């Protein structure tokens, strides 16, 4: 096993690293195989060499290239039927419609769960039988991303059930308090320091062996935070990582990373030992399979977010680019790219061969905390109010006594609504093209394929704001989206054309440079370059005709310098 992993374990669990390392070795290693520790770089190949205009490309561009593009989808996004499971239906759709422009699928949590659309996991090692089986997961013939929902478990997970029953084995798996602290006490003050993405109570009351006990629950009363200070917890998650990699996960999305390590008297966010955990998980994954890509999900301001890339070769390989989506949305809603240009022009290069994971809306909606320091509170509030006018909802978080917008719950199609259907389509496609141009790997949520509207019926049924953007479809409904003339089919076909064009040109490589050019406020003009190859893109984010260097751009139109007619 690696010296680095032992160093990380010693810092996390002083005096226990040797024992833990031996246990991890038994879990991870096939003793018949020689241990490989270096992540191999993706070969760009002769085609890319020719695109760069050189005889042989000797530049090391890391594990990603411009063909990397993941569909983000729930396992039951397309409902199963008697002849086919939900996972099987999704696989059939993917293979029939998307293999020309996507490289794989991010399967949102497909494990048994009790709430939050799968992110309250009641068993990490099973596939929810209503979706299918491990056989269905392994049947996908493409790259896969699995979710490692490690910050918390469901309140019905075996670990927590056994804890409530008084099992000594699980007595230290969670953060436990004997009573809710009284105001003005030291404990109350310490808990008030904790940074959270929710306005619900931090401590949730349960009955343990007939007595009241209070447990740490960052996100909801059904999502109980685990205690990473207990080494047995780390070992259990090593077993889970091993299983996921064996079942075909090339990408591992580590959910809610900033909140992993708790220490009273601190903010309990971005703790130094949280970074050590990410480093340790990376070493474990590299030991199991050196090609595994670790992706951290940290819905926080930009500089805090990219801190999980570490020095470029020791933490995450990729981070969610949470600032990009709300900045694109703000630009198109307000008709000015001023803040997007200011942000994109000041971005520093990412370390090593790490990458952004770029997206617009996701299953969770559109986070706005990453706009801190970019937009004012009033500008964020104005954006939130506009989304409410369009039928969206807003999730808030507590900041002292104040309530601040945390997340906009709305479909991307509804967020960019225009009465004129052609203008609506153009506005949506402009937003997609803007995200495709930004350096990184593309993540594309299923609903964005068709620019679906808010699922008001679902929200009214569950009163869960995120359900506005989580509608599931039958096979016949998907057929209608694909085949009936209108906005859904038009967006689908033209989005595929953009993605197919993107994967064919080296300037879209994640390691390409992005340069923001001077332009009027209503335009976002960027130049992308890698080696000797360059391309310029112009986006009109306003509802007015604009002119730039003699070129006229109609409302929400964009200049894409590659032919889209043949793809």
C-alpha positions in Angstrom: 0.0 0.0 0.0 1.1 3.6 -0.5 3.2 5.7 1.9 0.9 8.6 1.2 -2.2 6.7 2.4 -0.4 5.8 5.6 0.5 9.4 6.1 -3.1 10.6 5.6 -4.4 7.9 7.9 -1.9 8.8 10.7 -3.1 12.4 10.6 -6.7 11.3 10.6 -6.4 8.5 13.2 -3.2 9.0 15.2 -1.5 5.7 16.3 -3.9 3.5 14.2 -2.5 4.0 10.7 -0.6 0.7 10.4 -3.6 -1.4 11.5 -5.9 0.5 9.2 -3.6 0.2 6.3 -3.4 -3.5 6.7 -7.2 -3.7 6.8 -7.6 -1.6 3.7 -5.0 -3.8 1.9 -7.1 -6.9 2.6 -10.2 -5.1 1.2 -8.7 -3.5 -1.8 -5.9 -5.7 -3.2 -5.9 -8.8 -5.2 -2.6 -10.3 -3.9 -2.0 -12.0 -7.2 -1.8 -8.7 -9.0 1.0 -6.1 -8.9 -0.1 -2.8 -7.4 -0.2 0.1 -9.8 -0.3 3.5 -8.4 -0.1 6.1 -11.2 -3.2 7.3 -13.0 -2.7 6.7 -16.7 -3.3 9.7 -19.0 -5.9 9.5 -21.7 -4.1 9.0 -25.1 -5.1 11.8 -27.4 -4.3 9.7 -30.4 -3.2 10.4 -34.0 -6.4 12.3 -34.8 -5.8 14.8 -32.1 -2.1 15.0 -33.1 -3.2 16.0 -36.6 -5.7 18.5 -35.2 -2.8 20.1 -33.3 -0.9 20.3 -36.5 2.1 18.4 -35.4 3.7 15.1 -36.2 3.5 13.7 -32.7 1.9 15.2 -29.7 4.2 14.9 -26.7 2.1 17.2 -24.4 0.6 15.4 -21.4 -3.1 16.4 -21.3 -4.3 14.2 -18.5 -7.2 11.8 -18.2 -9.9 13.9 -20.0 -10.5 15.0 -23.5 -13.3 16.8 -25.5 -15.3 13.6 -26.0 -16.0 13.4 -22.3 -19.7 14.2 -21.7 -22.0 12.6 -19.2 -25.8 12.3 -19.1 -27.0 13.0 -15.6 -30.1 10.9 -15.0 -32.1 9.1 -12.3 -32.1 5.4 -12.7 -35.9 5.5 -13.0 -36.0 8.6 -15.2 -37.8 6.4 -17.7 -40.3 4.1 -16.0 -39.9 0.4 -16.5 -42.6 -2.0 -17.6 -43.2 -5.8 -17.6 -40.5 -6.5 -20.2 -37.9 -4.0 -19.1 -36.6 -2.4 -15.8 -36.2 1.3 -15.4 -32.4 1.0 -15.7 -32.9 -1.1 -18.9 -35.2 1.5 -20.3 -32.6 4.2 -19.7 -29.9 2.1 -21.3 -32.1 1.6 -24.4 -32.8 5.3 -24.7 -29.1 6.1 -24.2 -27.9 3.6 -26.8 -30.6 4.6 -29.3 -30.2 8.4 -29.1 -27.1 9.6 -27.3 -24.0 7.5 -28.1 -22.8 9.9 -30.8 -22.5 12.8 -28.4 -22.1 11.4 -24.9 -19.4 9.2 -23.4 -21.3 7.9 -20.4 -24.0 8.3 -17.8 -24.0 9.7 -14.3 -26.5 7.4 -12.6 -27.9 9.4 -9.7 -28.3 7.3 -6.5 -29.9 4.0 -7.5 -29.6 2.5 -4.0 -32.5 1.8 -1.6 -33.5 5.2 0.0 -36.1 6.9 2.1 -36.1 10.6 0.9 -34.4 13.4 -1.1 -34.6 11.7 -4.4 -32.1 8.9 -3.5 -29.7 11.0 -1.3 -30.9 9.4 1.9 -29.4 6.0 1.4 -30.7 3.1 3.4 -28.2 0.6 1.8 -25.0 1.4 0.0 -24.5 -2.0 -1.4 -27.8 -2.8 -3.1 -29.7 -1.6 -6.2 -33.3 -0.4 -5.4 -35.3 -3.3 -6.7 -37.9 -0.9 -8.3 -35.1 0.3 -10.6 -33.5 -3.1 -11.5 -30.4 -4.9 -10.3 -26.7 -4.8 -10.4 -26.9 -6.8 -13.6 -28.8 -3.8 -15.2 -26.1 -1.4 -14.0 -23.3 -3.6 -15.3 -25.0 -3.9 -18.6 -24.3 -0.3 -19.6 -21.6 -0.3 -22.2 -20.3 3.2 -21.5 -18.5 5.1 -18.7 -20.5 5.4 -15.5 -20.5 7.8 -12.6 -21.9 6.6 -9.2 -22.7 8.7 -6.2 -20.8 8.1 -3.0 -23.3 9.7 -0.5 -20.9 9.5 2.4 -21.7 12.5 4.5 -24.9 11.0 5.9 -27.1 7.9 5.9 -30.9 7.4 5.9 -32.4 7.2 9.4 -33.4 3.7 8.3 -29.9 2.5 7.4 -28.8 -0.5 9.3 -26.0 1.4 11.0 -28.4 3.9 12.5 -31.1 1.4 13.4 -28.4 -0.7 15.2 -27.2 2.5 16.9 -30.7 3.3 18.2 -31.0 -0.3 19.4 -27.8 0.2 21.5 -25.4 -1.9 19.5 -21.8 -1.2 20.8 -20.5 -1.8 17.3 -22.2 1.4 16.0 -22.1 3.5 19.2 -19.6 6.0 17.7 -20.9 6.0 14.1 -22.8 9.2 14.5 -22.6 12.6 16.3 -24.6 12.3 19.5 -25.9 14.7 22.1 -27.8 13.8 25.3 -29.9 17.0 25.1 -30.6 20.0 22.9 -28.3 22.7 24.3 -29.8 25.6 26.2 -29.3 29.1 24.7 -26.2 30.9 25.8 -24.4 27.7 26.8 -21.0 27.0 25.4 -22.3 24.1 23.3 -25.1 26.2 21.9 -22.6 28.9 20.9 -20.4 26.2 19.2 -23.3 24.8 17.3 -24.3 28.3 16.1 -20.9 28.5 14.4 -21.7 25.6 12.1 -22.1 26.6 8.5 -25.1 24.9 6.9 -27.0 24.8 3.6 -30.4 24.5 5.4 -32.6 26.4 7.8 -33.9 23.3 9.6 -32.7 22.3 13.1 -29.1 20.9 13.1 -30.0 18.3 15.8 -32.8 15.8 15.3 -34.4 14.0 18.2 -34.7 10.2 18.3 -35.4 7.6 21.0 -32.4 5.4 21.8 -33.2 2.5 24.2 -36.1 4.5 25.6 -34.2 7.7 26.1 -34.1 10.9 24.0 -31.0 11.4 22.0 -30.1 14.1 19.6 -28.0 13.5 16.4 -26.3 15.8 13.9 -28.3 16.1 10.7 -27.0 18.7 8.3 -29.5 18.3 5.5 -32.7 16.9 7.0 -34.1 14.9 9.9 -33.9 11.7 7.7 -30.2 12.3 6.7 -28.0 11.5 9.7 -24.4 12.6 9.5 -21.8 9.9 10.1 -18.8 10.4 12.3 -15.6 10.2 10.3 -13.6 10.5 13.5 -14.5 6.8 14.0 -12.1 4.8 11.8 -14.6 2.0 11.4 -16.7 4.5 9.4 -13.8 5.1 7.0 -13.3 1.4 6.6 -16.9 0.7 5.8 -16.8 3.3 3.0 -13.6 1.8 1.6 -15.6 -1.4 1.2 -18.3 0.6 -0.6 -15.8 2.3 -2.9 -14.3 -1.1 -3.8 -17.8 -2.4 -4.7 -18.7 0.6 -6.9 -15.5 0.4 -8.8 -15.9 -3.3 -9.4 -19.4 -2.7 -10.6 -18.2 -0.4 -13.3 -17.9 3.1 -11.9 -15.1 5.1 -13.6 -16.2 8.3 -12.0 -17.0 8.5 -8.2 -19.0 11.6 -7.2 -18.3 12.3 -3.5 -21.5 14.1 -2.3 -21.6 17.0 0.1 -17.8 16.9 0.7 -17.4 20.2 2.7 -19.4 18.9 5.7 -17.5 15.6 6.3 -15.4 16.4 9.4 -17.0 17.9 12.4 -15.2 19.7 15.2 -17.0 21.8 17.8 -15.7 25.3 17.9 -15.2 25.5 14.1 -17.5 26.2 11.2 -17.4 22.4 10.4 -17.0 23.2 6.7 -13.8 22.6 4.7 -12.1 21.2 7.8 -8.4 20.3 7.1 -9.3 16.7 7.9 -12.0 16.8 5.3 -9.3 17.4 2.7 -7.3 14.6 4.2 -10.3 12.3 3.8 -10.5 13.2 0.1 -6.8 12.5 -0.3 -7.2 9.2 1.5 -10.2 8.2 -0.7 -8.2 9.1 -3.8 -5.3 6.9 -2.7 -7.8 4.0 -2.0 -9.4 4.4 -5.4 -6.1 4.5 -7.2 -5.1 1.3 -5.4 -8.2 -0.5 -6.6 -8.2 0.9 -10.1 -5.7 3.7 -11.2 -8.1 4.9 -13.8 -10.8 5.9 -11.3 -11.8 9.6 -11.4 -12.7 11.3 -8.1 -15.3 14.1 -8.4 -16.1 16.3 -5.4 -19.5 18.0 -5.1 -19.2 21.2 -3.1 -21.9 23.8 -3.6 -19.9 26.7 -2.2 -18.2 29.9 -3.4 -15.7 29.3 -6.2 -12.4 29.5 -4.3 -13.7 27.2 -1.6 -14.9 24.8 -4.3 -11.6 24.5 -6.3 -9.7 24.0 -3.0 -10.7 20.3 -3.4 -8.4 20.0 -6.4 -5.5 20.3 -3.9 -2.2 20.5 -5.7 -3.5 18.9 -8.8 -2.5 15.3 -8.1 -3.5 14.6 -4.5 -7.3 15.4 -4.1 -10.1 15.4 -6.6 -9.5 15.0 -10.3 -12.6 17.1 -11.0 -14.9 19.6 -9.2 -18.5 20.7 -10.1 -18.3 24.2 -11.5 -21.2 25.6 -9.4 -20.6 29.2 -10.3 -21.0 28.8 -14.1 -24.7 27.9 -14.3 -26.2 30.7 -12.2 -23.9 33.2 -13.9 -25.1 32.1 -17.4 -28.7 32.3 -16.1 -28.2 35.8 -14.6 -26.6 37.0 -17.9 -29.6 35.8 -20.0 -32.2 36.9 -17.5 -30.7 40.4 -17.1 -29.4 40.8 -20.6 -25.8 41.6 -19.6 -22.7 39.4 -19.5 -20.8 41.9 -17.3 -20.5 39.7 -14.2 -19.9 36.5 -16.2 -17.1 38.3 -18.1 -15.5 39.7 -15.0 -15.6 36.2 -13.3 -14.3 34.3 -16.3 -11.5 36.7 -17.1 -10.1 36.4 -13.6 -10.1 32.6 -13.2 -6.8 31.1 -12.5 -5.7 27.9 -14.3 -6.6 24.7 -12.4 -3.7 22.8 -10.9 -2.2 19.9 -12.8 -4.6 18.1 -15.2 -7.7 18.6 -13.1 -10.9 19.7 -14.6 -14.2 21.4 -14.1 -17.5 19.4 -14.4 -19.6 22.0 -16.2 -23.4 21.9 -16.2 -26.5 24.1 -16.2 -29.4 22.9 -14.1 -29.1 19.5 -12.2 -31.4 17.3 -10.2 -31.0 19.7 -7.3 -31.8 22.9 -9.1 -29.5 25.9 -9.5 -27.3 26.7 -6.5 -26.7 30.4 -5.9 -24.3 30.4 -2.9 -21.5 30.1 -5.5 -22.4 33.7 -6.6 -21.2 35.1 -3.3 -18.5 37.7 -4.0 -19.6 37.9 -7.7 -23.2 39.3 -7.4 -24.5 41.4 -4.5 -27.2 40.0 -2.2 -29.8 42.2 -3.9 -28.9 40.9 -7.3 -29.2 37.3 -6.1 -32.5 38.1 -4.5 -33.8 39.7 -7.7 -32.8 36.6 -9.7 -34.6 34.4 -7.1 -37.7 36.6 -7.4 -37.7 36.3 -11.1 -37.5 32.5 -10.9 -40.5 32.6 -8.6 -42.4 34.7 -11.1 -41.7 31.9 -13.6 -43.2 29.2 -11.3 -40.0 28.3 -9.5 -39.3 27.9 -5.8 -36.4 29.0 -3.6 -34.6 27.1 -0.9 -33.2 29.3 1.8 -30.4 28.8 4.4 -29.9 30.5 7.8 -27.1 33.0 8.2 -27.3 34.1 11.7 -30.8 35.5 12.0 -31.1 36.1 8.3 -32.5 33.9 5.6 -30.6 33.8 2.3 -31.4 32.1 -1.0 -29.4 28.9 -1.4 -30.9 27.2 -4.4 -33.4 28.0 -7.2 -35.8 25.1 -7.8 -36.9 25.4 -11.4 -36.3 23.6 -14.6 -33.8 25.2 -16.9 -36.4 25.4 -19.6 -38.8 27.3 -17.4 -36.0 29.6 -16.0 -35.3 30.9 -19.6 -39.0 31.1 -20.6 -40.0 33.5 -23.5 -43.5 33.8 -24.9 -42.2 33.5 -28.4 -41.3 29.9 -28.8 -38.5 30.5 -31.3 -36.9 33.0 -29.0 -37.3 30.6 -26.1 -35.5 27.8 -28.1 -32.7 30.2 -29.1 -32.3 31.4 -25.5 -32.0 27.9 -24.2 -29.5 26.8 -26.9 -27.4 29.9 -26.3 -27.1 28.9 -22.6 -26.1 25.4 -23.5 -23.5 26.6 -26.0 -22.0 28.9 -23.4 -21.6 26.0 -21.0 -20.1 23.8 -23.7 -17.5 26.4 -24.6 -16.2 26.6 -21.0 -13.2 24.4 -20.4 -14.0 21.1 -18.7 -16.1 17.9 -18.9 -19.7 18.4 -19.8 -22.5 17.1 -17.5 -26.0 17.3 -19.0 -29.2 16.7 -17.0 -31.8 14.5 -18.7 -34.5 17.2 -18.4 -32.3 19.7 -20.2 -32.2 17.5 -23.3 -35.9 18.5 -23.9 -36.1 21.8 -22.0 -39.0 20.4 -19.9 -41.2 22.8 -18.0 -41.7 22.8 -14.2 -43.5 19.8 -12.9 -46.0 21.7 -10.9 -48.2 18.6 -10.3 -45.4 16.8 -8.7 -44.5 19.7 -6.4 -48.1 20.1 -5.3 -48.3 16.4 -4.5 -45.1 16.2 -2.4 -44.5 19.9 -1.4 -40.8 19.1 -2.1 -39.4 22.1 -4.1 -36.8 20.0 -5.9 -39.5 17.9 -7.4 -40.3 20.7 -9.9 -37.2 19.4 -11.8 -37.5 15.7 -11.1 -40.4 14.5 -13.2 -40.1 10.9 -14.4 -41.4 9.7 -17.8 -43.0 6.7 -19.3 -41.5 5.3 -22.5 -44.4 6.6 -24.5 -43.9 10.1 -23.0 -40.3 10.1 -24.0 -41.3 9.0 -27.5 -43.6 12.0 -27.7 -40.8 14.3 -26.6 -38.6 12.9 -29.3 -41.0 12.8 -32.2 -43.7 15.4 -31.8 -42.9 18.7 -33.5 -42.2 21.6 -31.0 -39.8 23.0 -28.5 -38.8 19.7 -26.9 -37.8 17.9 -30.1 -36.2 21.1 -31.5 -34.0 21.6 -28.4 -33.1 17.9 -28.4 -31.9 17.7 -32.0 -30.0 21.0 -31.9 -28.4 20.2 -28.6 -27.1 16.9 -30.0 -25.7 18.8 -33.0 -23.8 21.1 -30.7 -22.4 18.2 -28.6 -21.4 16.2 -31.6 -19.6 19.3 -33.0 -17.9 19.8 -29.6 -16.4 16.4 -29.4 -14.9 16.7 -32.9 -12.7 19.7 -32.3 -9.6 19.9 -30.1 -10.3 23.5 -29.0 -12.9 22.0 -26.7 -10.4 19.9 -24.8 -10.6 20.5 -21.0 -7.0 21.7 -21.0 -7.7 24.4 -23.7 -7.2 28.0 -22.6 -10.2 30.3 -22.4 -9.6 34.0 -23.0 -12.4 36.5 -22.3 -12.3 39.3 -25.0 -13.4 42.9 -24.6 -16.9 43.4 -25.9 -20.2 45.3 -25.1 -22.0 44.3 -21.9 -24.7 42.4 -23.9 -22.1 40.1 -25.4 -19.8 37.3 -24.1 -16.9 36.9 -26.5 -14.3 34.3 -25.8 -11.3 32.7 -27.6 -10.4 29.1 -27.0 -6.9 27.8 -27.8 -4.8 24.7 -27.5 -1.5 24.3 -29.2 -1.7 26.1 -32.5 -5.5 25.8 -32.7 -7.8 28.7 -31.9 -11.5 29.5 -32.2 -13.6 32.5 -31.3 -17.2 32.4 -29.9 -19.7 35.2 -29.6 -22.8 35.1 -27.5 -25.6 37.7 -27.5 -27.2 37.4 -24.0 -29.8 40.1 -24.7 -33.2 40.3 -26.3 -31.9 43.0 -28.7 -30.0 42.7 -31.9 -26.3 43.4 -31.3 -23.3 44.2 -33.6 -19.7 43.2 -33.0 -16.9 43.9 -35.4 -19.3 44.2 -38.3 -21.2 41.1 -37.4 -24.9 41.2 -36.5 -26.3 38.9 -33.9 -30.0 38.5 -33.4 -31.5 38.2 -29.9 -29.9 35.3 -27.9 -28.0 34.1 -31.0 -24.4 33.0 -31.0 -21.5 32.5 -33.4 -20.3 28.9 -33.4 -17.3 28.7 -35.7 -17.8 25.1 -36.7 -20.3 23.7 -39.2 -23.4 22.2 -37.5 -25.2 21.1 -40.7 -23.3 17.9 -41.1 -23.6 16.6 -37.5 
